[in-house]
Amino acid sequence: MTLTKLRLGVSLLLGIGTAHATTVIIPQSALIPSTTYYTESIGGGIGSIVVMTDGGNEPGVGDPTGRNDDGFRGPIGLGFSLNFFGNTYSQIFANNNGNVSFTDGIPAFTPQGPQGATVPVISPFFGDVDTRNAASGVLHVRSDISNEIILTWDQVGYFGSHADKLDSFQLVLRSSNFAVPAGEGQIGFFYKGMGWETGDASGGSGGFGGSPAAVGFGDGSANGSILFGSTQNGIAAEVANHHIWFALSNSGIPTTAPESPSTVPEPAVTMLLGSGLVLASAVGKKLFGR
């Protein structure tokens, strides 16, 4: 039997414990036009291929080419400490599906709720990345700079094994000890060409429709920040050829860096997620043998 992917649409009714959960909407005006990765401005390349240690598509685990579907690597030592939503972390999990997480890896391929996950997560573009096609690039990591780590999803395809459209995006993470230049921040999202936003198993067709990718942050308990338009049709076009920097408050909450042009909020600056909110989530993925 062939390997298939099952998408189960599940309605999750949030009730007890989420009445005061808050999602802050980041205005799209905070996006700064650009056409390059951060690493292109500093030189030195995008680093080594990320070889997966766990997650979906077991044949991809340990593959030195980095090609996989739904895999993750971790924990990866940051070489520094990062305060994120009030907790201090020194390790991350690098997830193939466009995000990094704390405490555990994320094999999930469709964002669950506004912030995408039930563990703390940073999502430059949480979508169903699939790098098994030979025409797709893979995830890279660079950690040779003190107090900084950079992850790059370079020209990556989407499920299932498609490479007719490719996404290129990069995440920069910095310690509070990093000497941040004016106009930058501790966390950076960089985007080049963004050709798709939804994998086939997330209800998409040809890279679009269904449940598009999420862009933002979450604390694992339904609190966080997302870019206006996150998980909505058109998110790939909105972020393409832009970048955005974030500062971290003393309590570890991401905010757009003061130097970023983000003074005018989009509609619905803050949403309260209480009882009665229905969220679509995707669970399950692989069925049967090979």
N, C-alpha and C positions, 0 to 999 in steps of 0.2 A: 504494500500500500504506500502511497505517496505521503510525504509530510505535508500537513495542512495547518492552517492557522485558524483558530475559531475565535470570533469576536462575539462575546455575549453582552448585549446591551442590558445593563442593570440599573434600575432606578434606585438611588440611595436617598432615603428620607432622613435628613439630619434633624435631630431633636435634642435630647438631653445632652448637656455639656457643650453645645455650640451656640447658645443663645447670644453670646457676646463676642463671638469670633469675628474678626474684622479683616477685610481685604482692602488695601489701599490701591487705588488705580494710578499708575504712572502715566502722565500725559505723553502722547506721541511727540509733542513739541520738544521733549527732552532728547529725542534722537538727533544726532549730529551727522550730516551728510559726509560720507567718506567712501572710498573704494578699496581700501587696503586693510590687512590685518595689522594689529599692534606690532607684531614681530617684524613686519616689513619696515617699520619706522626705526626700530632699535637694531635690526640685523640679527643674524645668528640662526635663522630658520625656525621651524615649528617643532623641532625635537623628534623624539623617537616614537615608533609605533607602539600603541597600547595593546599588549597581549592580554586577552581576557582570562580571568581566573574562575568565573562563575557566570550564572545567568542562563538565559535561553539559548537554544541552538547549540547543544552540547558539542557538536563537532568543531565549533569555533573556539571552544575553550582551549587555551594553550597553543593555538595556531599562530606561528610567528609572523604571519602576514597581517594579523589583526582583523581578518575578515570574519564577520559574525553577524548574527541577528539577535538582539536583545541581551547581549552579554554585558558584563561589567568587570572591572578590575579593582581590587582593593582588599584591605585598606592600603592606601598610598600615603606615606608620610609627607606632610606639607613642608617640614623643615622649619615650621614656625607655628604659632598659635593664632587662632582666628575666633573672635567673639561673634557668634551668629545667633541672634534672637535670645541673648542672655546666657548662652552656653558656650563654653570654650572647647574648641576642637583642634586637634593636631593631625588628623587624618581625614581623607575623603575617599569616596568610592567614585570612580570615573565610569559613568554609564553610557553605553553606546547610543542610547536614545536621546542624546542631546542635553544631558544634565549631569551634575555631580551631586552627591548626597552625603549625609553624615549618619553614622551609626550602622548603616546597612546599604547594600547595593540595591538598585532598582531595575529589575528586568521588565517592568511594565512598559507597554508600548503606546498607550493612550493616556493622556493626563487625566487624573482622577480628581475632580473638583477644581476650583480656581487655581490653586497652587500646584496641583499635579500629583502629590504624593502624601503618604502617611508617615514619612520620615522627613527631617529637615532637608531641603532641596534648593539648589540654585540652578535655574533653567534658562540658559541662553536661547534654547529652542527645543523644548521637550516634544519630540515627535517620533514617529516610527522609522528610525534610521536603520537601513539594511545595507551592509557593505559587502555582501557575498558576491555580487556581480563584479567581474574583473575590471569593468569600466568605472567602478566606484572607488573613491579614495577611502581612507580609514581615519580613525581617531589617533591623534598624536599628543604627546605630553612633553613639555620642556620645563626642567627644574634646575637649570644651571645658574640662575640668578638668585642672589641672596634675598630672602623674604618675599619671594614671588614664585608662583607656579602658573603655567599657561597650558590650556588644553585647546586643541584645534580639531574640529570636525571638517576635514578638508575635502571638498568636492564629494560628499557622501550621497548615496542613493537612498531609496525608500522601499518599504515592503510592498510586494514580495519580489525581492532581487531585481528591482528596477534601477536602471541607471540612465534612462532617457532624459531625466531631469536631475540636477544635482544641487545640493546646498553646501555653502562654505561659511562657517562661523567659528568664532573663537571666544574663549573665556579667559580672563586674567584675574587671578586672585593674589592679594597682597597682604602682608602682615601690617599691623599697626605701626611697626618699626620701619616700614618702607618709607623712604623720603619721597612722598607723592608730589610730582610736579604740579604747578598751577594748571587748572583746567582738567585734571584727572581725578582719580579716586582709588579706593581699595579694591573695587570690583569693576571690571569692564566687560561689556558685550560688544563684539565686533562682527560685522556681517559684510560679506561680499555678495556674489550672486546667490540668490535664493530661489530655486526653481520649483520647489514643491513644499507642501505643508501638511499633507495627510497620507498615511500609508493605506494600503488596500484593506487591512484588517481593522482599521479605525473608521470604516465606512467610506473611504475615499475611492476615487477612480481617476487614474492618470495623475495622481499627486494632489488632488483637491477634493473639496466636499467633506462630508462626514464630520469627524471631530478633529479640527485642526490643532496644530501645536500650541503649547503654552510657553509664554515668556515671562519670567519673574522669579519670585522667591516664596518659600513657605517654611513654616516652623514645624511642620508635621502635625499640627493641631488646628488646621484650617485658618491660621492667621498668616498674613503675608502681604506681598505686593505683586501686582501683575501689570504689564504694559496694557494700556487701553487697546482693545482689539484682540487680546490674547484669547486663544481657543475659538476665534471667530474666522470666518472666511476672509481671506485677504491679508492675514497676518504676515505671510512670507513677503509679499510685495511691500508692506509697510516698513519692515526692518531691513530689507535688501539695500546694500550700499549705504549703511549708516553705522554709527557706533554710539554707545552711551556709557557714561561712567557713574558709579554709585559710591557714596560715602557710607560708612558704618557709624551709627551713633554710639554713645558710650554703652548702651544696652544691646548693641549688635544689630540694630534694625537698619536695613538698607534704605537710603534716601538718595535721590538724584544729587550728584555732586553740586556744590554751590555755584560752580562756574558754568554748569550746564544751562542752556537756555530753556528752562522749564518753569517759567513763572505763571503761565496761563494754563490752568487745568482743563482737561477734557470734561465732558459731562459725567456725572456719577463718580465724583472723586472718591467717595468711600461707600462700600457696601457692608451692611451688617448681615452676617450669615446666621439666621436663626432657624427655629423649627418651621417646617413647611417648605424649605428650599429643597428642590429636587435636582440632583446632579446626575449626569450620565457618567458612568464609569465603565471601563472595559476590563474584564478579567478572563483568565484562561488564555491559552494560546496554542499549544502544540497537542496534537492528537495522533494516536496510533504509532506504528513503527515506521521504519525506513525501508 
